[in-house]
Amino acid sequence: MLRNENPQELRKKLGQMDTQEILEKINEFDPKKLNQMGISLDEIRSRVTEKDFEKLIQVLGSDGAIIAQRLRSLLK
C-alpha cells in the first residue's frame, strides 16, 4: 500500500487509527514472537526501504516519525 497509493489516500484510510495503539502493538512484538507467527524479519528487511519509512512518516503525520523509528529498531 505504501508504494502504490498516494499519501492523502492512505491518510484517509489510516486516519481513524489511534497511533498510540499502533505503538503499543509494535512494543508487543519481538523477533522471537514474530518468528512464531511465521513472520520473517529478514524478508521484511529486504523489502522495506528508507523511502517506505519516509512515506509512512508523511502519511501518519506527527506520530509517523516515532512509529517509523520503532519499526526501524524492531527490524535491526
N, CA and C atoms as an extended XYZ file, in Angstrom:
228
Properties=species:S:1:pos:R:3:atomname:S:1:resname:S:1:resid:I:1 pbc="F F F"
N         0.817       -1.199        0.000 N   MET     1
C         0.000        0.000        0.000 CA  MET     1
C         0.862        1.265        0.000 C   MET     1
N         1.962        1.234        0.769 N   LEU     2
C         2.806        2.423        0.839 CA  LEU     2
C         3.376        2.799       -0.514 C   LEU     2
N         3.677        1.807       -1.310 N   ARG     3
C         4.306        2.085       -2.600 CA  ARG     3
C         3.296        2.464       -3.679 C   ARG     3
N         2.075        1.976       -3.584 N   ASN     4
C         1.136        2.120       -4.688 CA  ASN     4
C         0.093        3.212       -4.519 C   ASN     4
N        -0.102        3.707       -3.327 N   GLU     5
C        -1.133        4.723       -3.120 CA  GLU     5
C        -0.496        6.036       -2.697 C   GLU     5
N        -1.207        7.113       -2.997 N   ASN     6
C        -0.649        8.410       -2.622 CA  ASN     6
C        -0.903        8.681       -1.140 C   ASN     6
N        -0.101        9.548       -0.531 N   PRO     7
C        -0.186        9.793        0.907 CA  PRO     7
C        -1.560       10.270        1.386 C   PRO     7
N        -2.235       11.075        0.593 N   GLN     8
C        -3.536       11.583        1.011 CA  GLN     8
C        -4.562       10.460        1.144 C   GLN     8
N        -4.561        9.530        0.199 N   GLU     9
C        -5.488        8.399        0.263 CA  GLU     9
C        -5.169        7.505        1.449 C   GLU     9
N        -3.902        7.265        1.677 N   LEU    10
C        -3.508        6.454        2.818 CA  LEU    10
C        -3.864        7.139        4.128 C   LEU    10
N        -3.685        8.444        4.182 N   ARG    11
C        -4.020        9.201        5.390 CA  ARG    11
C        -5.504        9.075        5.700 C   ARG    11
N        -6.344        9.089        4.669 N   LYS    12
C        -7.788        8.906        4.877 CA  LYS    12
C        -8.083        7.527        5.452 C   LYS    12
N        -7.423        6.503        4.915 N   LYS    13
C        -7.649        5.133        5.377 CA  LYS    13
C        -7.132        4.922        6.790 C   LYS    13
N        -5.989        5.521        7.092 N   LEU    14
C        -5.358        5.317        8.390 CA  LEU    14
C        -5.736        6.377        9.413 C   LEU    14
N        -6.446        7.392        8.972 N   GLY    15
C        -6.793        8.499        9.856 CA  GLY    15
C        -7.597        8.099       11.067 C   GLY    15
N        -8.321        7.017       10.978 N   GLN    16
C        -9.152        6.570       12.083 CA  GLN    16
C        -8.365        5.763       13.110 C   GLN    16
N        -7.155        5.395       12.769 N   MET    17
C        -6.358        4.569       13.671 CA  MET    17
C        -5.704        5.421       14.748 C   MET    17
N        -5.650        4.877       15.946 N   ASP    18
C        -5.016        5.537       17.076 CA  ASP    18
C        -3.526        5.213       17.059 C   ASP    18
N        -2.709        6.216       16.860 N   THR    19
C        -1.269        5.958       16.746 CA  THR    19
C        -0.691        5.422       18.053 C   THR    19
N        -1.263        5.795       19.177 N   GLN    20
C        -0.785        5.252       20.454 CA  GLN    20
C        -1.032        3.745       20.501 C   GLN    20
N        -2.147        3.311       19.972 N   GLU    21
C        -2.451        1.878       19.909 CA  GLU    21
C        -1.455        1.153       18.997 C   GLU    21
N        -1.090        1.788       17.889 N   ILE    22
C        -0.100        1.210       16.974 CA  ILE    22
C         1.229        1.035       17.705 C   ILE    22
N         1.650        2.058       18.449 N   LEU    23
C         2.910        1.980       19.187 CA  LEU    23
C         2.874        0.860       20.231 C   LEU    23
N         1.747        0.710       20.909 N   GLU    24
C         1.612       -0.358       21.899 CA  GLU    24
C         1.726       -1.725       21.238 C   GLU    24
N         1.107       -1.884       20.081 N   LYS    25
C         1.179       -3.159       19.361 CA  LYS    25
C         2.605       -3.460       18.911 C   LYS    25
N         3.301       -2.456       18.416 N   ILE    26
C         4.685       -2.647       17.994 CA  ILE    26
C         5.530       -3.106       19.181 C   ILE    26
N         5.285       -2.531       20.338 N   ASN    27
C         6.058       -2.890       21.530 CA  ASN    27
C         5.806       -4.329       21.975 C   ASN    27
N         4.680       -4.902       21.593 N   GLU    28
C         4.357       -6.275       21.971 CA  GLU    28
C         5.190       -7.296       21.198 C   GLU    28
N         5.711       -6.896       20.053 N   PHE    29
C         6.415       -7.836       19.196 CA  PHE    29
C         7.912       -7.812       19.438 C   PHE    29
N         8.476       -8.992       19.450 N   ASP    30
C         9.917       -9.151       19.462 CA  ASP    30
C        10.243      -10.193       18.396 C   ASP    30
N        11.507      -10.302       18.006 N   PRO    31
C        11.853      -11.230       16.917 CA  PRO    31
C        11.373      -12.665       17.156 C   PRO    31
N        11.448      -13.127       18.385 N   LYS    32
C        11.024      -14.499       18.699 CA  LYS    32
C         9.524      -14.672       18.465 C   LYS    32
N         8.750      -13.715       18.925 N   LYS    33
C         7.291      -13.791       18.766 CA  LYS    33
C         6.907      -13.715       17.284 C   LYS    33
N         7.558      -12.835       16.551 N   LEU    34
C         7.267      -12.713       15.124 CA  LEU    34
C         7.614      -14.009       14.393 C   LEU    34
N         8.716      -14.620       14.764 N   ASN    35
C         9.120      -15.886       14.159 CA  ASN    35
C         8.071      -16.968       14.422 C   ASN    35
N         7.540      -17.007       15.639 N   GLN    36
C         6.498      -17.964       15.984 CA  GLN    36
C         5.232      -17.731       15.152 C   GLN    36
N         5.008      -16.493       14.769 N   MET    37
C         3.838      -16.149       13.961 CA  MET    37
C         4.089      -16.397       12.475 C   MET    37
N         5.292      -16.832       12.127 N   GLY    38
C         5.627      -17.101       10.735 CA  GLY    38
C         6.030      -15.866        9.952 C   GLY    38
N         6.432      -14.820       10.669 N   ILE    39
C         6.849      -13.572       10.026 CA  ILE    39
C         8.368      -13.517       10.028 C   ILE    39
N         8.946      -13.428        8.868 N   SER    40
C        10.400      -13.396        8.727 CA  SER    40
C        10.899      -11.954        8.714 C   SER    40
N        11.656      -11.592        9.730 N   LEU    41
C        12.226      -10.247        9.770 CA  LEU    41
C        13.228      -10.032        8.646 C   LEU    41
N        13.940      -11.094        8.278 N   ASP    42
C        14.890      -10.976        7.167 CA  ASP    42
C        14.180      -10.613        5.873 C   ASP    42
N        13.031      -11.222        5.641 N   GLU    43
C        12.268      -10.912        4.430 CA  GLU    43
C        11.760       -9.478        4.465 C   GLU    43
N        11.273       -9.052        5.617 N   ILE    44
C        10.781       -7.677        5.743 CA  ILE    44
C        11.928       -6.695        5.540 C   ILE    44
N        13.075       -6.976        6.153 N   ARG    45
C        14.253       -6.099        5.991 CA  ARG    45
C        14.627       -5.944        4.522 C   ARG    45
N        14.524       -7.044        3.781 N   SER    46
C        14.924       -6.997        2.373 CA  SER    46
C        13.911       -6.249        1.508 C   SER    46
N        12.696       -6.111        1.987 N   ARG    47
C        11.658       -5.471        1.177 CA  ARG    47
C        11.379       -4.020        1.538 C   ARG    47
N        11.606       -3.650        2.790 N   VAL    48
C        11.296       -2.300        3.253 CA  VAL    48
C        12.496       -1.400        2.990 C   VAL    48
N        12.215       -0.261        2.378 N   THR    49
C        13.277        0.687        2.056 CA  THR    49
C        13.128        1.963        2.886 C   THR    49
N        14.142        2.796        2.820 N   GLU    50
C        14.072        4.084        3.507 CA  GLU    50
C        12.940        4.933        2.934 C   GLU    50
N        12.671        4.792        1.649 N   LYS    51
C        11.557        5.522        1.026 CA  LYS    51
C        10.227        5.109        1.650 C   LYS    51
N        10.094        3.831        1.988 N   ASP    52
C         8.877        3.356        2.641 CA  ASP    52
C         8.691        4.029        4.005 C   ASP    52
N         9.788        4.157        4.750 N   PHE    53
C         9.710        4.833        6.044 CA  PHE    53
C         9.359        6.307        5.869 C   PHE    53
N         9.926        6.942        4.867 N   GLU    54
C         9.623        8.351        4.606 CA  GLU    54
C         8.151        8.541        4.274 C   GLU    54
N         7.615        7.645        3.483 N   LYS    55
C         6.198        7.749        3.118 CA  LYS    55
C         5.321        7.474        4.334 C   LYS    55
N         5.710        6.525        5.165 N   LEU    56
C         4.979        6.241        6.393 CA  LEU    56
C         4.917        7.481        7.281 C   LEU    56
N         6.042        8.158        7.418 N   ILE    57
C         6.086        9.379        8.211 CA  ILE    57
C         5.171       10.438        7.615 C   ILE    57
N         5.183       10.554        6.312 N   GLN    58
C         4.341       11.528        5.623 CA  GLN    58
C         2.866       11.217        5.837 C   GLN    58
N         2.515        9.945        5.793 N   VAL    59
C         1.120        9.531        5.928 CA  VAL    59
C         0.621        9.697        7.354 C   VAL    59
N         1.439        9.332        8.331 N   LEU    60
C         0.987        9.330        9.721 CA  LEU    60
C         1.158       10.669       10.423 C   LEU    60
N         1.800       11.610        9.775 N   GLY    61
C         1.921       12.931       10.370 CA  GLY    61
C         2.884       12.974       11.530 C   GLY    61
N         2.510       13.702       12.577 N   SER    62
C         3.435       13.972       13.681 CA  SER    62
C         3.908       12.707       14.396 C   SER    62
N         3.060       11.695       14.495 N   ASP    63
C         3.457       10.459       15.163 CA  ASP    63
C         4.182        9.497       14.229 C   ASP    63
N         4.211        9.800       12.959 N   GLY    64
C         4.831        8.916       11.984 CA  GLY    64
C         6.305        8.680       12.234 C   GLY    64
N         7.021        9.715       12.652 N   ALA    65
C         8.454        9.578       12.910 CA  ALA    65
C         8.709        8.628       14.076 C   ALA    65
N         7.868        8.700       15.089 N   ILE    66
C         8.023        7.816       16.250 CA  ILE    66
C         7.752        6.370       15.853 C   ILE    66
N         6.692        6.163       15.096 N   ILE    67
C         6.338        4.814       14.653 CA  ILE    67
C         7.422        4.263       13.733 C   ILE    67
N         7.904        5.076       12.815 N   ALA    68
C         8.957        4.633       11.897 CA  ALA    68
C        10.216        4.265       12.668 C   ALA    68
N        10.567        5.037       13.682 N   GLN    69
C        11.762        4.737       14.476 CA  GLN    69
C        11.588        3.423       15.219 C   GLN    69
N        10.412        3.178       15.769 N   ARG    70
C        10.177        1.919       16.485 CA  ARG    70
C        10.254        0.738       15.513 C   ARG    70
N         9.708        0.913       14.324 N   LEU    71
C         9.777       -0.155       13.331 CA  LEU    71
C        11.221       -0.408       12.895 C   LEU    71
N        11.976        0.659       12.701 N   ARG    72
C        13.390        0.518       12.350 CA  ARG    72
C        14.131       -0.281       13.418 C   ARG    72
N        13.901        0.057       14.679 N   SER    73
C        14.604       -0.646       15.748 CA  SER    73
C        14.165       -2.110       15.838 C   SER    73
N        12.925       -2.391       15.524 N   LEU    74
C        12.444       -3.776       15.507 CA  LEU    74
C        13.122       -4.567       14.403 C   LEU    74
N        13.389       -3.923       13.280 N   LEU    75
C        13.998       -4.590       12.133 CA  LEU    75
C        15.514       -4.723       12.246 C   LEU    75
N        16.126       -4.100       13.230 N   LYS    76
C        17.588       -4.206       13.401 CA  LYS    76
C        17.977       -5.552       13.935 C   LYS    76
